[in-house]
Amino acid sequence: MKICRRCVLPESFPGIIFDAEGVCQYCLNFKGGLDLDIKKKGYRAKFEALVGRCRSSSRHDAIVSYSGGKDSTYVLSLISRDYGLKALAVTFDNGFIPERALMNIRAVVAELGIEHLFVRPPFRLLKRLFAACSERPLFPPTTLTRASTVCTACMALVKFSTLRLAVERKIPFLVFGWSPGQIPLASSIVKNTSAMSRLRQKAIIQPIIDAAGDEIKSFFLEESHFQHADDFPYSISPLAFLDYDEKHIREEIGRLGWKAPAEVDPNSTNCLLNSFANIVHKEKHAFHPYVFELAKLVREGYVKRADALVKLEEPEKPRTILQVRRKLGLRKA
């Protein structure tokens, strides 16, 4: 299969175009690291200004969406230690967090002295949802370029359940551990509004309800939430504009007691379901769901191309795939 000579995007990626030298349009349009660094400094300054004026007089300044993975662990430490924000760590339990990741969560929040809570939907709802995601398309084709259908559904629940909590508790910041490859710099600081949140939720909620059932609505915003326009938080993705170095991140979080789980795939440090989602996506669409993220990380100098290719080519662990299939009640081999 033809692969971009600069990043790792394959010819099977939707809409990709190569020039005569075998370079994709995303690499050709990239303006270089210097331009990116200048823009990142601007966003960092904007965030620091917001921190200075938006601290809450209430119990928490920020909800940190805490998966227990390496990036969200690092962000939790940054927010609480470097920026001094009163953080509430919130973990969405999709039923597939490995025991080592759960141990990491307990160790890190204890070390940082941070309040923590789990959001745990009834697994029967999640089982129906994830099984449906593996069997049929639920969302528009454009969503498939950045994540698998399974992950898109799961992350919708993560984002809207934490947004709901932030609105209810009047917490000014909602913080995510997206890598620079997962989110555009322009989307790293966003002031949520009632109208915008209503539109975003409307675009994704119905397929999830159809698959999981009406009970799943309680993890999304209700009409009463949209009436509190002044209580909608900023969504912040700090790793898009701060320094990002995976080796440094692992060293820092290691001091907090974090250790990498063994059962996960190379592109996850907190979720068994991710391996299954990758397999389903590759079989149906002929490209890896993490290829767009890794290509961006390569392009912007965070990851070496050879290392990204290894992450894309390494197979998922059969035992993990079997474990997920059994838990979802899927018999197909």
N, C-alpha and C positions, 0 to 999 in steps of 0.2 A: 504494500500500500504506500502511495506517495505521501510523504510527510514534509511539512515546511522545513526548509534548511536552517532557519533561524530559531524557530520555536518548536512545538511538538504537535501542532494541529494537523490532522490527517485529511486526506481527500474526501473521506466520508463525512466530515463535519459539515453541517448544513450551511449553504451559501458561501463556502470557501472558494477563493480564487487565487491561483498562483501566477506569478509573473514568469518570464522566460528563464529566470534563474532559480525558480522553484521556491520563491519567497511569498508568503501569504499576504493578503491585504492588511491584516492587523499589524504585522511587523513593518510593512511599508509605511503605514500611517503613524507609527510610533515616533514621537518627536525627540526621544532620547532622555537619558537619565538626568541631565542638567535641568531641562525644562520641568521634569517631574519633581525634582528636589525643590525647585522654587515654589511650585504649586503646593507641595506638601507643607512647606514652612508657613504658607498662608493659612492653611487649614488648621495647623497646630496652634497658630496664634489665635485663630477664631475660637477654637475649643477652649484654650486657656482663658480667654476673655469671658466665655460663657460660664466657665467654672467660677470665675471671680464674682459674677453677678447673679448666678442662678442657684446658689446653695440654698438648701431648704432649711427652714426653721423646724421642720418636723423630724421624724425619726430617721428618715433616709434621704440622701441626695440622689442616689442612683440605684436602679435595678440592673444587675449584671446577669445576663442570660448565661448561666454557667453549666456547660455540658460536662465538665470534668476533663475535657480534652486539653491538649497542651496550649493552644492559643487562648481559649477562654480562661484557663488558669492564669496565664501570664497577664491577661487584661485585668482580671480580678485583682491581682497584686498591684498592677500599675495604678488602677483607679483608687484603691484604698491606701496604698503606701506612698506612691509618688505624688498623687494629686490630693490626698487627704479627704476624699469624699466618703461619706457614710454610706456604705454599700449594703444592699440586700442581694445576696446570691440566690438565684432561682433556677432550679434544675427541672427541666421537663423530662419525666421518666416515661420513655416510650416502650418500656418492657424489655429492652435489649441492651441495657447498660451492663458491661461485664463487671465481675466482682472487683477486679483490680481498679477499675475506674471509680466504683463506689467507694473503695478505700481511699483513693486519691481525693475525692470530694470531701470526705470526712476529715482527712489529714490537713488539707489546705485551708478549709474554713476554720478549723481549730487553730492552726498556726497563725492565720491572719486575724483571728478574733472577730469573725464576721457572722452576722445572722444569716441563716440559710433556710430555705424551704423547698420542698419538692412539690411539683404539680403532677398528679398521677391520675389521668383519665382511666376509667374502667378498661381493663385490657380487652374485654370482649368488643369494645368499640374500635380500638386500635387494630385488633386482629382483622376485623372486617375491612377496615380502611386499607391496611397494608396489603392484604390479600387482593383486594380490588385493584390496587395500584400495580400489582405484578401481572394482572391478567388483561387489563384494558387501559387505553389512554383516558386520563381524567381531566387533563389540563391542556391549554393551547400548545401547539408544537414549539413555539418560541421558548417555553420554559425548559424544554429538554436540552437546550444547548448549555445550560449552566448547572443543571442538577437532574438526577433521576426523578421519575414520578413519585417514587416512595419518599425520597428526601424532600421533594417539594411539598408534599402533603404534611410530612412531619414538621418541617420548618414553618409552615403556615400556622400550625397549632402553637409552636414555640413563640412566634412573633406576636400573634394576636392574644394569646393567654397572658404574656408578660405586658403587652400594651394595656390590656384590660386592668391588670393589677396596678400599673403605674397611674392610670387615670383614677382608679378608685382611691388610691392612697396619696394622690397629688404629689408624685415623685417626679422631679423635673428632667431626669436623664434615664434613658433606656439604652444600655450599653451591650454591644455584641462583640464577639471575638472573631469576626470574619478576617481572613487573611487578605493581604493586598490583591491576591488573585481572585478572591470571591466577590469583591465589591468595588465598583468604580470610585475613584477619589471624590468625584462630584457628589456621590451619594453617602459619603462618610459622616456628614453632619446634616441632618434633616430635621426641621421642625414639623412634627406631626400636627395635623389639623383634623378637626372633626370631619370636615367634608372629604379630605383626601383619604382618611382612614376608612370612611364609609365606602368609597369607591374601590379601594384596594380589597377590602373584605368581600364586597359584593362580587368581585371578579374571580374569587377563588372558593368561596364558602359552599356554594350549592353542590358541586361534585363531591365534596367531602361529606356533606350531609347525606347525599344520595347513597354513598358507599357505607358510611358508618352508622347512620341513623340520627334522629332528631336530638338525642341526648348530647351529641357532640357540640351543639350550639352553645352550651354553657361555658365553653372554652374560647368563645369569640365575644366580641363586643355586642351588647344589646342596645336597643334604642335609647335607653336611659343614659348610657355612657356618652352617646353622641351629643347629648344636651349639655354636657360639661365642656364646652369648647376651650375654656381657659386652663383646663387641667391636662391637656395633651402634652406629652413630653417631647424632648429632642431625642432622636435616635442617633447614637454615636457609635462609630466603628473605628476605634483609635489606631488599630494596626495599619489602616490605609494611609495614615499621615505621620505615624511615628516610625522609628527605626524598626526594621523587621529582619531578624537573623535567627534562623531556626536553631543553630547550635547554641547561641546565647540564650534563647528562650528555654531550651531544655536544661541548661546549666542553672538558670535562675529558678525555675520551678522545681528542679531537683532539690534545692535547698529548702523547699516547702514540704518535702516528703512525697513529691509526685514521682511515679514510676510508670513506664509505658506498659499497657496491657499486651499480653502475648497473642490473644486470639483474634485481634482485629486485622484489617487489611492495611496496606502501606499508606492509604490516604485518610485513615481515621485513627484517633487515639482514644475513642470513648464509646464506640457503638458497633455492636455485632450486626445489626440490621443493615448497616452500610455495605457490608460485603455482599449480601444478598441483592441489595438494590443495584450494585454495580454489575453483577452477573446478568440480571434481568435487562438492564439498560443496554449492555453491550450486545446481548443476543438480539434485541429488538431493533437497535438503531446503528449498530456497527461502529460505534465510537464510545470511548470511555467517558462517563459523566464528569470526571475530574479533568478532562483534557483542556478545557477552556481556562480553568483556574491555573493549571500548571503552565500552560502556554504563556499566560500573562506574567506569572512569576519568573519564567525564563526571560521573557522579553524585557522585563524591568530590572533584571539583574539579581533577583533574590535567590534563584535556584539555577544550578548548572543544567544545561540541556540533557547531558548524559544521565544525571541523577533523576530528572523528570521522566525520561524514557524508562528507567528502571522501575519507577513507581507505577507507570502505566502498564508495563509488561508483566510485572510480578502477579501471579495468579492468586485469587482469594483462597483461603483455607477451606478445603472440602468439609471438614468437620464442623466448622462454623456455619457454612451454608446449610448443611443437613440439620443442625440444631435450630436454625431460624425457620426452615421449612416445616419442621415438626411442630414448632410452637405456633406457626400460622395455620397449621392444619392443611398444608399443601402436599398433595401426594405426587404430583408430576415430578419426574426426575430432572 
